Amino acid sequence: MQEKGTVSQQYDEKGINNSRCLLIRSSSKESWAYSYINFIEVRKGDMFHYLVLAKLHGDHLTAYAGMTVFDENKNAISWNIVDKTEMTEAWTKLEKTFTVPQGGKYINFRLAGVGTGEFRFEDVCLTKLRNKNSAK
């Protein structure tokens, strides 16, 4: 668990081509997570793709982008739909394609990190591809 005041978030003008990006600063070596506040309703077999660009600056950093799948009672049933990058000072893609498993009713997107430094994220995109159980 993070000590209070060791992680902050703001928008920053150092994104791609000087656009705005999400900047998360951590002064702790512990992990942190930044989650979308809403649950997205889904059906078993729905296929999604997420893509995030990440750029890191600091000491032994690892950034993660991931999705958690929840059941109808909003209990997590799958939280390992994750891509990660380590120590990159260039914009790097974090992406994953996944299918909602049996029992999945909601999904929730999150960014996470470990290490002391700056984590920048840009162009967060979640796309619904199709339902693999539908007629092709």
Secondary structure, 3 states (H helix, E strand, C coil): CCCCCCEEEEEECCCHHHCCEEEEEECCCCEEEEECCCCEECCCCEEEEEEEEEEEEEEEEEEEEEEEEECCCCCEEEEEEEEEEECCCCCEEEEEEEECCCCCCEEEEEEEEEEEEEEEEEEEEEEEEEECCCCC
